């Protein structure tokens, strides 16, 4: 059976790659996309999600719901220094030789439902079956939980790219970006009792794609989607090289890949909470990994991905984004 997915996202370069991976994976069907403020403001995120759909032109276009424009209680912190001012490496400024815009305004329209209501509506269409892949701040999920926790309890799985359990953060020394942007939302979702599978930086940092590898694969399958990928990833490669990573780190595609192919990792059940009060520890994911009797620990709040079959993931990612290349 094809896996019904809802992708909650803040595109973002690696978010766009995750959307492309989902739309080109036969194991799943993207039933809805919800956008949330994160890497860039929600207006930009929503436009970017529509740009991905315009590039791929799927046979069935999923509804796109514009979600939260700010965190639950805080001012938005964005990541334009990573993703460019528009979130996709300033894709909207790319022009053809004749001066025309290569990527004009998308023709795909928005759902009349906002992000949280589209989540709830999609659950109604797939009760007990829907898998949510959340690859941005968790504001939309927290709001949906506030609106209707009973319907949210019908989710089959909630795969979250977020947190840093045993490694440094990428926003502060202790906090991963998505949890840092809206720690209150992350804390509420992790404490909700939903069937959460957390994919933290511990795992995603092992998926670095060098520029030369992607360029070689894209050259072997020249089409409009490959050109879109090449244009979108330029800023991501530049940033990765500036900080010494040697390529793009595929944080969000890893979470999507694990949602579709769970055997790419193994999970450990842990109690994970999110720090909301600390000045230095805002957004820190606190996992209880103490060697004490289970009965003395707080109950597990999620299953945490602990490692990645990195070579298998890369093969999956490249074969879907660049079909026919090798």
LINDAMO-V302626 format. One record per run of one state. SS is the DSSP state (helix for helix, strand for strand, loop for the rest). FROM is the first residue (numbers start at 1). TO is the last residue. If there is no record, write none. Layout:
# LINDAMO-V302626
ss = [SS	SS]
from = [FROM	FROM]
to = [TO	TO]
This chain:
# LINDAMO-V302626
ss = [loop	strand	loop	helix	loop	strand	loop	helix	loop	strand	loop	helix	loop	helix	loop	strand	loop	strand	loop	helix	loop	strand	loop	helix	loop	helix	loop	strand	loop	strand	loop	helix	loop	helix	loop	strand	loop	helix	loop	strand	loop	helix	loop	helix	loop	strand	loop	helix	loop	helix	loop	strand	loop	strand	loop	strand	loop	helix	loop	strand	loop	helix	loop]
from = [1	3	10	13	24	28	36	42	57	63	67	80	84	91	94	95	96	101	102	115	126	131	135	139	148	149	153	157	162	175	176	177	182	183	191	196	200	201	205	208	210	211	220	224	243	248	250	251	261	262	265	267	271	272	275	284	288	294	297	302	306	310	322]
to = [2	9	12	23	27	35	41	56	62	66	79	83	90	93	94	95	100	101	114	125	130	134	138	147	148	152	156	161	174	175	176	181	182	190	195	199	200	204	207	209	210	219	223	242	247	249	250	260	261	264	266	270	271	274	283	287	293	296	301	305	309	321	326]
